[in-house]
Amino acid sequence: MRLIYRVCISTILVAAIAAKAKAEPVTGKFEGTGRACYGTLTIQAKTISWLTPFSQCKSMSYALVSQDKQNEQDRITYRLTSRSENCRFAVLSLTHSGPAENTGWEVTGYGSEQSYLGDKSSGYTARNEDMMSCYLVRNPGK
């Protein structure tokens, strides 16, 4: 009986640790290509920055809005809690699809939370004027 109790407790602890690990937001350095998307997205434990030719979101704090999986695609959405004057976005949504760890990334910036919610309610098919999406490659060394 005692063995069953220990196995149950161990299973609960492992599940709790796994749930906490999954709740951690993605961090790393990502590089964009192309005219509008050339630049970097850098996500750290407490700050995020997305620097492109058209928007300069420099090292801002964020709140994790959601982290989920839908149709074989992971999506992590961040609300910027502070913004600089040259930053066009209020919400950034990072997606990853495919088996490769460093490719298959895309970031979408939304000018307002309402724009993000509208896109979410459409199944992420809306294309609003205040949105910008960029394909990214994760820099494995960062």
C-alpha positions in Angstrom: 0.0 0.0 0.0 2.8 2.3 0.9 4.4 1.7 -2.5 1.2 2.7 -4.3 1.1 5.9 -2.3 4.7 6.8 -3.2 4.1 6.1 -6.9 0.9 8.3 -6.8 2.8 11.1 -5.1 5.7 10.8 -7.5 3.4 10.9 -10.5 1.6 14.0 -9.2 5.0 15.8 -8.6 6.3 14.9 -12.1 3.0 16.1 -13.6 3.2 19.4 -11.7 6.9 20.0 -12.7 6.0 19.2 -16.4 3.0 21.6 -16.2 5.2 24.4 -14.8 7.9 23.8 -17.4 5.3 24.0 -20.2 4.0 27.3 -18.8 7.4 29.0 -19.2 7.4 31.3 -22.2 9.8 30.7 -25.1 13.0 32.7 -24.9 15.7 33.2 -27.5 16.9 35.3 -30.4 15.2 35.1 -33.7 16.2 36.7 -37.0 13.9 37.9 -39.7 14.6 38.3 -43.4 13.3 40.5 -46.3 12.8 44.2 -46.6 10.1 44.7 -43.9 11.1 41.8 -41.6 14.9 42.3 -41.5 15.9 42.5 -37.9 15.7 40.6 -34.7 13.1 39.4 -32.1 14.7 38.8 -28.7 12.7 37.3 -25.9 14.2 37.1 -22.4 12.6 36.0 -19.1 11.2 39.5 -18.4 11.7 41.6 -21.6 11.1 41.4 -25.3 12.3 43.4 -28.2 11.5 43.3 -31.9 13.6 45.5 -34.1 12.6 45.9 -37.8 13.0 48.7 -40.3 9.4 49.8 -39.7 9.1 49.4 -35.9 11.6 49.7 -33.1 10.2 47.8 -30.0 13.2 48.0 -27.8 13.5 45.9 -24.6 10.1 46.2 -23.1 8.4 44.2 -20.3 5.6 41.9 -21.2 2.8 39.8 -19.8 2.2 36.3 -21.1 -1.4 36.3 -22.7 -1.6 32.7 -23.8 0.4 29.6 -24.7 -1.4 26.9 -26.6 -1.2 24.4 -29.3 -3.6 24.4 -32.3 -3.4 22.3 -35.4 0.2 21.1 -34.8 1.3 24.7 -34.2 2.5 26.2 -30.9 1.4 29.8 -30.3 2.8 32.0 -27.5 1.2 35.5 -27.2 2.8 38.4 -25.3 1.2 41.7 -24.3 3.7 44.5 -24.2 3.2 46.2 -20.8 5.3 49.2 -21.8 6.0 50.7 -25.3 8.4 53.1 -26.8 7.2 55.8 -29.2 8.7 54.0 -32.2 7.0 50.7 -31.4 3.9 50.0 -33.6 2.7 46.9 -31.7 0.8 46.2 -28.4 0.7 42.4 -28.8 3.2 40.0 -30.3 2.2 36.4 -31.1 5.0 33.9 -31.8 4.1 30.6 -33.6 6.1 27.5 -34.3 5.2 24.6 -36.6 7.2 21.7 -37.8 9.8 19.4 -36.2 12.8 21.6 -36.6 13.7 23.6 -33.5 15.3 26.6 -35.3 13.0 27.0 -38.3 9.2 27.2 -38.8 8.9 30.3 -36.5 6.6 33.3 -37.3 5.9 36.4 -35.3 2.8 38.6 -35.8 2.6 42.1 -34.3 -0.8 43.7 -33.6 -1.2 47.4 -33.1 -3.9 46.8 -30.4 -5.2 44.1 -28.3 -8.6 44.4 -30.1 -6.8 43.6 -33.4 -5.3 40.5 -31.8 -8.6 39.4 -30.4 -10.3 39.9 -33.8 -7.6 37.8 -35.5 -7.9 35.1 -32.8 -11.7 34.9 -33.1 -11.3 34.5 -36.9 -9.0 31.5 -36.4 -6.0 33.7 -37.1 -7.1 34.4 -40.7 -7.8 38.2 -40.4 -5.4 40.6 -42.1 -5.8 44.0 -40.4 -3.9 47.1 -41.3 -2.2 47.3 -38.0 -0.8 43.7 -38.3 2.6 42.6 -39.5 3.8 39.0 -39.8 7.3 37.8 -40.4 9.0 34.5 -40.9 11.8 33.9 -38.4 14.8 31.7 -37.9 15.8 30.9 -34.4 19.5 31.6 -33.7 20.6 28.5 -31.9 23.5 30.2 -30.2 21.4 32.8 -28.4 
